[in-house]
Amino acid sequence: MTTQRTLFGTFLGGMLGLLSGIVIDGGLWLWAFASVLSGDGAVTIGPIVHASTIEGSATAVGGPGLLIVPVGLALVGAVLAWLISRRSAAGTRAAVPRG
């Protein structure tokens, strides 16, 4: 049963990391668009997004780094959840019932 719990926890940790990475990417895109629309000029956020104005209209181009944040956080979340679940599983096995 603990193996299934460990795998399920690892999966959930990865999904939570992926979701938070997607939210961060969305926030970066919104910030880039808002900066361009407010007249700050072109905005480049690493390999993730490049936003600029061309003839009065705002454009944004996603780069190959668009997947870096979600996939990286998914891996970090999965590893952390795996470590936490392994630690808690080891703690429950070491406990000896009194009686």
Biopython code that builds the backbone (N, CA, C, O; Angstrom):
import numpy as np
from Bio.PDB.StructureBuilder import StructureBuilder

atoms = [
    (1, "MET", "N", (0.817, -1.202, 0.000)),
    (1, "MET", "CA", (0.000, 0.000, 0.000)),
    (1, "MET", "C", (0.857, 1.260, 0.000)),
    (1, "MET", "O", (0.471, 2.264, -0.599)),
    (2, "THR", "N", (2.015, 1.226, 0.662)),
    (2, "THR", "CA", (2.841, 2.430, 0.710)),
    (2, "THR", "C", (3.448, 2.745, -0.653)),
    (2, "THR", "O", (3.698, 3.911, -0.956)),
    (3, "THR", "N", (3.691, 1.724, -1.484)),
    (3, "THR", "CA", (4.226, 1.984, -2.816)),
    (3, "THR", "C", (3.208, 2.754, -3.649)),
    (3, "THR", "O", (3.570, 3.691, -4.361)),
    (4, "GLN", "N", (1.942, 2.365, -3.564)),
    (4, "GLN", "CA", (0.910, 3.086, -4.302)),
    (4, "GLN", "C", (0.775, 4.518, -3.794)),
    (4, "GLN", "O", (0.584, 5.450, -4.576)),
    (5, "ARG", "N", (0.873, 4.681, -2.489)),
    (5, "ARG", "CA", (0.779, 6.019, -1.910)),
    (5, "ARG", "C", (1.959, 6.878, -2.353)),
    (5, "ARG", "O", (1.795, 8.063, -2.643)),
    (6, "THR", "N", (3.140, 6.284, -2.404)),
    (6, "THR", "CA", (4.327, 7.010, -2.852)),
    (6, "THR", "C", (4.188, 7.435, -4.310)),
    (6, "THR", "O", (4.480, 8.581, -4.653)),
    (7, "LEU", "N", (3.746, 6.522, -5.166)),
    (7, "LEU", "CA", (3.565, 6.851, -6.581)),
    (7, "LEU", "C", (2.485, 7.909, -6.779)),
    (7, "LEU", "O", (2.640, 8.822, -7.590)),
    (8, "PHE", "N", (1.395, 7.780, -6.036)),
    (8, "PHE", "CA", (0.306, 8.748, -6.153)),
    (8, "PHE", "C", (0.762, 10.122, -5.671)),
    (8, "PHE", "O", (0.434, 11.136, -6.288)),
    (9, "GLY", "N", (1.514, 10.164, -4.577)),
    (9, "GLY", "CA", (2.034, 11.432, -4.068)),
    (9, "GLY", "C", (3.004, 12.073, -5.035)),
    (9, "GLY", "O", (2.998, 13.291, -5.213)),
    (10, "THR", "N", (3.846, 11.252, -5.669)),
    (10, "THR", "CA", (4.782, 11.758, -6.655)),
    (10, "THR", "C", (4.045, 12.339, -7.857)),
    (10, "THR", "O", (4.405, 13.401, -8.366)),
    (11, "PHE", "N", (3.014, 11.636, -8.300)),
    (11, "PHE", "CA", (2.202, 12.123, -9.416)),
    (11, "PHE", "C", (1.530, 13.446, -9.066)),
    (11, "PHE", "O", (1.554, 14.384, -9.862)),
    (12, "LEU", "N", (0.935, 13.525, -7.885)),
    (12, "LEU", "CA", (0.266, 14.765, -7.474)),
    (12, "LEU", "C", (1.255, 15.918, -7.325)),
    (12, "LEU", "O", (0.946, 17.055, -7.680)),
    (13, "GLY", "N", (2.435, 15.623, -6.804)),
    (13, "GLY", "CA", (3.460, 16.664, -6.690)),
    (13, "GLY", "C", (3.883, 17.186, -8.046)),
    (13, "GLY", "O", (4.069, 18.389, -8.225)),
    (14, "GLY", "N", (4.035, 16.283, -9.004)),
    (14, "GLY", "CA", (4.379, 16.694, -10.363)),
    (14, "GLY", "C", (3.287, 17.528, -10.996)),
    (14, "GLY", "O", (3.571, 18.524, -11.661)),
    (15, "MET", "N", (2.036, 17.130, -10.797)),
    (15, "MET", "CA", (0.918, 17.889, -11.365)),
    (15, "MET", "C", (0.805, 19.270, -10.722)),
    (15, "MET", "O", (0.517, 20.255, -11.403)),
    (16, "LEU", "N", (1.031, 19.338, -9.418)),
    (16, "LEU", "CA", (0.983, 20.629, -8.734)),
    (16, "LEU", "C", (2.103, 21.539, -9.233)),
    (16, "LEU", "O", (1.890, 22.735, -9.434)),
    (17, "GLY", "N", (3.292, 20.976, -9.432)),
    (17, "GLY", "CA", (4.395, 21.756, -9.979)),
    (17, "GLY", "C", (4.104, 22.231, -11.391)),
    (17, "GLY", "O", (4.402, 23.373, -11.740)),
    (18, "LEU", "N", (3.520, 21.353, -12.211)),
    (18, "LEU", "CA", (3.169, 21.720, -13.580)),
    (18, "LEU", "C", (2.136, 22.840, -13.596)),
    (18, "LEU", "O", (2.261, 23.791, -14.368)),
    (19, "LEU", "N", (1.127, 22.734, -12.757)),
    (19, "LEU", "CA", (0.089, 23.760, -12.687)),
    (19, "LEU", "C", (0.668, 25.097, -12.238)),
    (19, "LEU", "O", (0.329, 26.137, -12.802)),
    (20, "SER", "N", (1.531, 25.083, -11.236)),
    (20, "SER", "CA", (2.120, 26.345, -10.786)),
    (20, "SER", "C", (3.044, 26.928, -11.857)),
    (20, "SER", "O", (3.131, 28.149, -11.985)),
    (21, "GLY", "N", (3.727, 26.091, -12.618)),
    (21, "GLY", "CA", (4.553, 26.585, -13.717)),
    (21, "GLY", "C", (3.728, 27.226, -14.807)),
    (21, "GLY", "O", (4.132, 28.238, -15.380)),
    (22, "ILE", "N", (2.575, 26.649, -15.102)),
    (22, "ILE", "CA", (1.680, 27.228, -16.110)),
    (22, "ILE", "C", (1.150, 28.574, -15.636)),
    (22, "ILE", "O", (1.048, 29.514, -16.424)),
    (23, "VAL", "N", (0.814, 28.670, -14.358)),
    (23, "VAL", "CA", (0.326, 29.943, -13.807)),
    (23, "VAL", "C", (1.425, 31.006, -13.880)),
    (23, "VAL", "O", (1.149, 32.159, -14.211)),
    (24, "ILE", "N", (2.664, 30.628, -13.574)),
    (24, "ILE", "CA", (3.777, 31.577, -13.646)),
    (24, "ILE", "C", (4.000, 32.027, -15.086)),
    (24, "ILE", "O", (4.206, 33.214, -15.339)),
    (25, "ASP", "N", (3.961, 31.086, -16.035)),
    (25, "ASP", "CA", (4.095, 31.455, -17.450)),
    (25, "ASP", "C", (2.993, 32.414, -17.886)),
    (25, "ASP", "O", (3.252, 33.390, -18.589)),
    (26, "GLY", "N", (1.772, 32.133, -17.467)),
    (26, "GLY", "CA", (0.652, 33.027, -17.805)),
    (26, "GLY", "C", (0.850, 34.413, -17.228)),
    (26, "GLY", "O", (0.556, 35.413, -17.882)),
    (27, "GLY", "N", (1.349, 34.475, -16.003)),
    (27, "GLY", "CA", (1.630, 35.773, -15.382)),
    (27, "GLY", "C", (2.717, 36.540, -16.114)),
    (27, "GLY", "O", (2.630, 37.759, -16.261)),
    (28, "LEU", "N", (3.747, 35.825, -16.576)),
    (28, "LEU", "CA", (4.803, 36.483, -17.349)),
    (28, "LEU", "C", (4.266, 37.039, -18.659)),
    (28, "LEU", "O", (4.618, 38.148, -19.063)),
    (29, "TRP", "N", (3.407, 36.259, -19.326)),
    (29, "TRP", "CA", (2.797, 36.729, -20.577)),
    (29, "TRP", "C", (1.927, 37.959, -20.331)),
    (29, "TRP", "O", (1.995, 38.929, -21.085)),
    (30, "LEU", "N", (1.116, 37.923, -19.287)),
    (30, "LEU", "CA", (0.264, 39.082, -18.980)),
    (30, "LEU", "C", (1.093, 40.307, -18.652)),
    (30, "LEU", "O", (0.771, 41.412, -19.090)),
    (31, "TRP", "N", (2.160, 40.121, -17.884)),
    (31, "TRP", "CA", (3.018, 41.236, -17.531)),
    (31, "TRP", "C", (3.685, 41.820, -18.778)),
    (31, "TRP", "O", (3.785, 43.040, -18.914)),
    (32, "ALA", "N", (4.138, 40.960, -19.685)),
    (32, "ALA", "CA", (4.775, 41.436, -20.921)),
    (32, "ALA", "C", (3.779, 42.229, -21.766)),
    (32, "ALA", "O", (4.113, 43.298, -22.276)),
    (33, "PHE", "N", (2.564, 41.715, -21.916)),
    (33, "PHE", "CA", (1.544, 42.447, -22.682)),
    (33, "PHE", "C", (1.211, 43.774, -22.019)),
    (33, "PHE", "O", (1.092, 44.792, -22.700)),
    (34, "ALA", "N", (1.059, 43.776, -20.709)),
    (34, "ALA", "CA", (0.717, 45.014, -20.008)),
    (34, "ALA", "C", (1.830, 46.044, -20.151)),
    (34, "ALA", "O", (1.557, 47.234, -20.308)),
    (35, "SER", "N", (3.065, 45.603, -20.099)),
    (35, "SER", "CA", (4.185, 46.534, -20.260)),
    (35, "SER", "C", (4.210, 47.135, -21.651)),
    (35, "SER", "O", (4.450, 48.332, -21.808)),
    (36, "VAL", "N", (3.963, 46.317, -22.661)),
    (36, "VAL", "CA", (3.968, 46.814, -24.034)),
    (36, "VAL", "C", (2.789, 47.759, -24.260)),
    (36, "VAL", "O", (2.946, 48.813, -24.877)),
    (37, "LEU", "N", (1.618, 47.388, -23.765)),
    (37, "LEU", "CA", (0.435, 48.226, -23.973)),
    (37, "LEU", "C", (0.514, 49.548, -23.218)),
    (37, "LEU", "O", (-0.107, 50.528, -23.632)),
    (38, "SER", "N", (1.269, 49.596, -22.115)),
    (38, "SER", "CA", (1.395, 50.850, -21.374)),
    (38, "SER", "C", (2.450, 51.770, -21.973)),
    (38, "SER", "O", (2.646, 52.887, -21.496)),
    (39, "GLY", "N", (3.126, 51.306, -23.014)),
    (39, "GLY", "CA", (4.078, 52.160, -23.714)),
    (39, "GLY", "C", (5.508, 52.036, -23.249)),
    (39, "GLY", "O", (6.325, 52.902, -23.557)),
    (40, "ASP", "N", (5.837, 50.996, -22.523)),
    (40, "ASP", "CA", (7.211, 50.815, -22.037)),
    (40, "ASP", "C", (8.176, 50.313, -23.104)),
    (40, "ASP", "O", (9.381, 50.257, -22.862)),
    (41, "GLY", "N", (7.678, 49.953, -24.263)),
    (41, "GLY", "CA", (8.538, 49.443, -25.319)),
    (41, "GLY", "C", (8.563, 47.925, -25.324)),
    (41, "GLY", "O", (7.768, 47.272, -24.648)),
    (42, "ALA", "N", (9.478, 47.380, -26.089)),
    (42, "ALA", "CA", (9.567, 45.927, -26.228)),
    (42, "ALA", "C", (10.046, 45.285, -24.926)),
    (42, "ALA", "O", (10.880, 45.841, -24.212)),
    (43, "VAL", "N", (9.503, 44.110, -24.635)),
    (43, "VAL", "CA", (9.861, 43.367, -23.434)),
    (43, "VAL", "C", (10.293, 41.966, -23.848)),
    (43, "VAL", "O", (9.587, 41.280, -24.588)),
    (44, "THR", "N", (11.449, 41.554, -23.368)),
    (44, "THR", "CA", (11.926, 40.196, -23.601)),
    (44, "THR", "C", (12.206, 39.550, -22.258)),
    (44, "THR", "O", (12.970, 40.078, -21.450)),
    (45, "ILE", "N", (11.588, 38.412, -22.024)),
    (45, "ILE", "CA", (11.811, 37.660, -20.795)),
    (45, "ILE", "C", (12.521, 36.367, -21.186)),
    (45, "ILE", "O", (11.893, 35.343, -21.455)),
    (46, "GLY", "N", (13.828, 36.447, -21.209)),
    (46, "GLY", "CA", (14.638, 35.283, -21.551)),
    (46, "GLY", "C", (14.149, 34.608, -22.822)),
    (46, "GLY", "O", (13.756, 35.277, -23.778)),
    (47, "PRO", "N", (14.173, 33.284, -22.830)),
    (47, "PRO", "CA", (13.677, 32.562, -24.008)),
    (47, "PRO", "C", (12.177, 32.274, -23.930)),
    (47, "PRO", "O", (11.658, 31.497, -24.732)),
    (48, "ILE", "N", (11.471, 32.894, -22.970)),
    (48, "ILE", "CA", (10.064, 32.555, -22.748)),
    (48, "ILE", "C", (9.139, 33.358, -23.655)),
    (48, "ILE", "O", (8.330, 32.780, -24.381)),
    (49, "VAL", "N", (9.249, 34.689, -23.620)),
    (49, "VAL", "CA", (8.337, 35.524, -24.407)),
    (49, "VAL", "C", (9.048, 36.806, -24.832)),
    (49, "VAL", "O", (9.872, 37.352, -24.099)),
    (50, "HIS", "N", (8.710, 37.269, -26.026)),
    (50, "HIS", "CA", (9.169, 38.570, -26.518)),
    (50, "HIS", "C", (7.927, 39.317, -26.981)),
    (50, "HIS", "O", (7.255, 38.899, -27.923)),
    (51, "ALA", "N", (7.632, 40.417, -26.318)),
    (51, "ALA", "CA", (6.465, 41.224, -26.668)),
    (51, "ALA", "C", (6.939, 42.580, -27.174)),
    (51, "ALA", "O", (7.873, 43.169, -26.629)),
    (52, "SER", "N", (6.281, 43.065, -28.224)),
    (52, "SER", "CA", (6.650, 44.361, -28.791)),
    (52, "SER", "C", (5.434, 44.960, -29.488)),
    (52, "SER", "O", (4.398, 44.316, -29.654)),
    (53, "THR", "N", (5.600, 46.206, -29.886)),
    (53, "THR", "CA", (4.548, 46.861, -30.670)),
    (53, "THR", "C", (5.030, 46.994, -32.100)),
    (53, "THR", "O", (6.156, 47.418, -32.362)),
    (54, "ILE", "N", (4.159, 46.624, -33.012)),
    (54, "ILE", "CA", (4.455, 46.763, -34.437)),
    (54, "ILE", "C", (3.286, 47.510, -35.062)),
    (54, "ILE", "O", (2.168, 46.999, -35.123)),
    (55, "GLU", "N", (3.557, 48.723, -35.524)),
    (55, "GLU", "CA", (2.554, 49.574, -36.164)),
    (55, "GLU", "C", (1.302, 49.748, -35.306)),
    (55, "GLU", "O", (0.183, 49.680, -35.813)),
    (56, "GLY", "N", (1.492, 49.968, -34.027)),
    (56, "GLY", "CA", (0.373, 50.249, -33.143)),
    (56, "GLY", "C", (-0.320, 49.047, -32.538)),
    (56, "GLY", "O", (-1.233, 49.220, -31.731)),
    (57, "SER", "N", (0.071, 47.849, -32.888)),
    (57, "SER", "CA", (-0.554, 46.670, -32.288)),
    (57, "SER", "C", (0.487, 45.885, -31.491)),
    (57, "SER", "O", (1.653, 45.800, -31.878)),
    (58, "ALA", "N", (0.052, 45.326, -30.395)),
    (58, "ALA", "CA", (0.949, 44.556, -29.532)),
    (58, "ALA", "C", (1.024, 43.118, -30.025)),
    (58, "ALA", "O", (0.006, 42.489, -30.312)),
    (59, "THR", "N", (2.240, 42.617, -30.116)),
    (59, "THR", "CA", (2.441, 41.223, -30.512)),
    (59, "THR", "C", (3.354, 40.550, -29.501)),
    (59, "THR", "O", (4.222, 41.183, -28.900)),
    (60, "ALA", "N", (3.143, 39.277, -29.329)),
    (60, "ALA", "CA", (3.999, 38.502, -28.435)),
    (60, "ALA", "C", (4.364, 37.200, -29.127)),
    (60, "ALA", "O", (3.530, 36.570, -29.779)),
    (61, "VAL", "N", (5.607, 36.810, -28.978)),
    (61, "VAL", "CA", (6.103, 35.582, -29.585)),
    (61, "VAL", "C", (6.683, 34.721, -28.480)),
    (61, "VAL", "O", (7.547, 35.160, -27.721)),
    (62, "GLY", "N", (6.204, 33.499, -28.398)),
    (62, "GLY", "CA", (6.720, 32.564, -27.417)),
    (62, "GLY", "C", (7.957, 31.875, -27.946)),
    (62, "GLY", "O", (8.040, 31.532, -29.126)),
    (63, "GLY", "N", (8.908, 31.678, -27.069)),
    (63, "GLY", "CA", (10.144, 31.019, -27.457)),
    (63, "GLY", "C", (10.179, 29.583, -26.961)),
    (63, "GLY", "O", (9.206, 29.095, -26.385)),
    (64, "PRO", "N", (11.295, 28.909, -27.183)),
    (64, "PRO", "CA", (11.419, 27.522, -26.737)),
    (64, "PRO", "C", (11.450, 27.390, -25.216)),
    (64, "PRO", "O", (11.223, 26.310, -24.670)),
    (65, "GLY", "N", (11.732, 28.498, -24.545)),
    (65, "GLY", "CA", (11.777, 28.465, -23.090)),
    (65, "GLY", "C", (10.416, 28.458, -22.434)),
    (65, "GLY", "O", (10.315, 28.436, -21.208)),
    (66, "LEU", "N", (9.370, 28.476, -23.237)),
    (66, "LEU", "CA", (8.010, 28.487, -22.703)),
    (66, "LEU", "C", (7.727, 27.260, -21.850)),
    (66, "LEU", "O", (6.908, 27.317, -20.933)),
    (67, "LEU", "N", (8.397, 26.153, -22.145)),
    (67, "LEU", "CA", (8.189, 24.917, -21.401)),
    (67, "LEU", "C", (9.144, 24.748, -20.226)),
    (67, "LEU", "O", (8.973, 23.835, -19.418)),
    (68, "ILE", "N", (10.145, 25.617, -20.121)),
    (68, "ILE", "CA", (11.156, 25.449, -19.078)),
    (68, "ILE", "C", (10.539, 25.545, -17.682)),
    (68, "ILE", "O", (10.782, 24.680, -16.840)),
    (69, "VAL", "N", (9.755, 26.571, -17.432)),
    (69, "VAL", "CA", (9.200, 26.791, -16.094)),
    (69, "VAL", "C", (8.217, 25.680, -15.701)),
    (69, "VAL", "O", (8.374, 25.113, -14.619)),
    (70, "PRO", "N", (7.211, 25.339, -16.522)),
    (70, "PRO", "CA", (6.288, 24.281, -16.105)),
    (70, "PRO", "C", (6.950, 22.910, -15.950)),
    (70, "PRO", "O", (6.695, 22.209, -14.970)),
    (71, "VAL", "N", (7.785, 22.528, -16.895)),
    (71, "VAL", "CA", (8.419, 21.208, -16.814)),
    (71, "VAL", "C", (9.422, 21.170, -15.658)),
    (71, "VAL", "O", (9.513, 20.172, -14.944)),
    (72, "GLY", "N", (10.164, 22.247, -15.478)),
    (72, "GLY", "CA", (11.108, 22.300, -14.361)),
    (72, "GLY", "C", (10.410, 22.210, -13.017)),
    (72, "GLY", "O", (10.857, 21.482, -12.131)),
    (73, "LEU", "N", (9.312, 22.947, -12.857)),
    (73, "LEU", "CA", (8.580, 22.884, -11.585)),
    (73, "LEU", "C", (7.865, 21.544, -11.412)),
    (73, "LEU", "O", (7.691, 21.085, -10.283)),
    (74, "ALA", "N", (7.450, 20.910, -12.508)),
    (74, "ALA", "CA", (6.852, 19.581, -12.405)),
    (74, "ALA", "C", (7.874, 18.584, -11.887)),
    (74, "ALA", "O", (7.554, 17.755, -11.036)),
    (75, "LEU", "N", (9.095, 18.656, -12.390)),
    (75, "LEU", "CA", (10.150, 17.761, -11.914)),
    (75, "LEU", "C", (10.491, 18.022, -10.455)),
    (75, "LEU", "O", (10.645, 17.087, -9.669)),
    (76, "VAL", "N", (10.606, 19.291, -10.097)),
    (76, "VAL", "CA", (10.906, 19.636, -8.704)),
    (76, "VAL", "C", (9.783, 19.167, -7.783)),
    (76, "VAL", "O", (10.049, 18.607, -6.720)),
    (77, "GLY", "N", (8.528, 19.391, -8.183)),
    (77, "GLY", "CA", (7.389, 18.961, -7.369)),
    (77, "GLY", "C", (7.332, 17.455, -7.213)),
    (77, "GLY", "O", (7.038, 16.956, -6.127)),
    (78, "ALA", "N", (7.608, 16.721, -8.288)),
    (78, "ALA", "CA", (7.587, 15.258, -8.215)),
    (78, "ALA", "C", (8.688, 14.741, -7.301)),
    (78, "ALA", "O", (8.456, 13.840, -6.495)),
    (79, "VAL", "N", (9.883, 15.305, -7.424)),
    (79, "VAL", "CA", (10.995, 14.846, -6.578)),
    (79, "VAL", "C", (10.732, 15.176, -5.115)),
    (79, "VAL", "O", (10.958, 14.338, -4.242)),
    (80, "LEU", "N", (10.261, 16.377, -4.841)),
    (80, "LEU", "CA", (9.965, 16.739, -3.448)),
    (80, "LEU", "C", (8.857, 15.870, -2.860)),
    (80, "LEU", "O", (8.958, 15.427, -1.716)),
    (81, "ALA", "N", (7.810, 15.625, -3.629)),
    (81, "ALA", "CA", (6.723, 14.776, -3.129)),
    (81, "ALA", "C", (7.215, 13.353, -2.911)),
    (81, "ALA", "O", (6.805, 12.702, -1.949)),
    (82, "TRP", "N", (8.087, 12.857, -3.785)),
    (82, "TRP", "CA", (8.640, 11.511, -3.623)),
    (82, "TRP", "C", (9.486, 11.438, -2.352)),
    (82, "TRP", "O", (9.380, 10.477, -1.590)),
    (83, "LEU", "N", (10.328, 12.453, -2.120)),
    (83, "LEU", "CA", (11.163, 12.457, -0.917)),
    (83, "LEU", "C", (10.319, 12.532, 0.346)),
    (83, "LEU", "O", (10.603, 11.843, 1.326)),
    (84, "ILE", "N", (9.292, 13.357, 0.328)),
    (84, "ILE", "CA", (8.433, 13.491, 1.506)),
    (84, "ILE", "C", (7.657, 12.205, 1.758)),
    (84, "ILE", "O", (7.537, 11.763, 2.901)),
    (85, "SER", "N", (7.130, 11.603, 0.696)),
    (85, "SER", "CA", (6.355, 10.376, 0.899)),
    (85, "SER", "C", (7.248, 9.217, 1.328)),
    (85, "SER", "O", (6.819, 8.379, 2.121)),
    (86, "ARG", "N", (8.470, 9.148, 0.826)),
    (86, "ARG", "CA", (9.403, 8.102, 1.260)),
    (86, "ARG", "C", (9.779, 8.296, 2.724)),
    (86, "ARG", "O", (9.911, 7.327, 3.471)),
    (87, "ARG", "N", (9.950, 9.546, 3.129)),
    (87, "ARG", "CA", (10.308, 9.821, 4.514)),
    (87, "ARG", "C", (9.152, 9.457, 5.454)),
    (87, "ARG", "O", (9.367, 8.869, 6.514)),
    (88, "SER", "N", (7.938, 9.810, 5.061)),
    (88, "SER", "CA", (6.797, 9.487, 5.918)),
    (88, "SER", "C", (6.525, 7.989, 5.922)),
    (88, "SER", "O", (6.081, 7.448, 6.935)),
    (89, "ALA", "N", (6.784, 7.308, 4.806)),
    (89, "ALA", "CA", (6.599, 5.853, 4.765)),
    (89, "ALA", "C", (7.620, 5.164, 5.657)),
    (89, "ALA", "O", (7.296, 4.181, 6.323)),
    (90, "ALA", "N", (8.847, 5.666, 5.679)),
    (90, "ALA", "CA", (9.875, 5.088, 6.543)),
    (90, "ALA", "C", (9.533, 5.334, 8.007)),
    (90, "ALA", "O", (9.812, 4.492, 8.861)),
    (91, "GLY", "N", (8.936, 6.468, 8.297)),
    (91, "GLY", "CA", (8.552, 6.768, 9.676)),
    (91, "GLY", "C", (7.422, 5.884, 10.165)),
    (91, "GLY", "O", (7.397, 5.527, 11.343)),
    (92, "THR", "N", (6.479, 5.515, 9.292)),
    (92, "THR", "CA", (5.373, 4.663, 9.725)),
    (92, "THR", "C", (5.825, 3.218, 9.882)),
    (92, "THR", "O", (5.276, 2.491, 10.710)),
    (93, "ARG", "N", (6.813, 2.788, 9.106)),
    (93, "ARG", "CA", (7.311, 1.420, 9.263)),
    (93, "ARG", "C", (8.145, 1.262, 10.508)),
    (93, "ARG", "O", (8.183, 0.186, 11.105)),
    (94, "ALA", "N", (8.830, 2.353, 10.913)),
    (94, "ALA", "CA", (9.695, 2.272, 12.083)),
    (94, "ALA", "C", (8.888, 2.300, 13.382)),
    (94, "ALA", "O", (9.387, 1.893, 14.431)),
    (95, "ALA", "N", (7.674, 2.765, 13.318)),
    (95, "ALA", "CA", (6.850, 2.839, 14.531)),
    (95, "ALA", "C", (6.384, 1.449, 14.916)),
    (95, "ALA", "O", (5.830, 0.705, 14.107)),
    (96, "VAL", "N", (6.623, 1.123, 16.170)),
    (96, "VAL", "CA", (6.202, -0.180, 16.688)),
    (96, "VAL", "C", (5.005, 0.042, 17.596)),
    (96, "VAL", "O", (5.079, 0.856, 18.517)),
    (97, "PRO", "N", (3.898, -0.664, 17.360)),
    (97, "PRO", "CA", (2.737, -0.466, 18.219)),
    (97, "PRO", "C", (2.998, -0.956, 19.640)),
    (97, "PRO", "O", (3.618, -1.998, 19.855)),
    (98, "ARG", "N", (2.522, -0.198, 20.574)),
    (98, "ARG", "CA", (2.694, -0.566, 21.991)),
    (98, "ARG", "C", (1.491, -1.406, 22.406)),
    (98, "ARG", "O", (0.373, -1.213, 21.928)),
    (99, "GLY", "N", (1.745, -2.289, 23.259)),
    (99, "GLY", "CA", (0.575, -3.039, 23.697)),
    (99, "GLY", "C", (0.876, -4.247, 24.357)),
    (99, "GLY", "O", (-0.033, -4.966, 24.772)),
]
sb = StructureBuilder()
sb.init_structure("model")
sb.init_model(0)
sb.init_chain("A")
sb.init_seg("    ")
for serial, (resi, resn, name, xyz) in enumerate(atoms, 1):
    if name == "N":
        sb.init_residue(resn, " ", resi, " ")
    sb.init_atom(name, np.array(xyz, "f"), 0.0, 1.0, " ", f" {name:<3s}", serial, name[0])
structure = sb.get_structure()
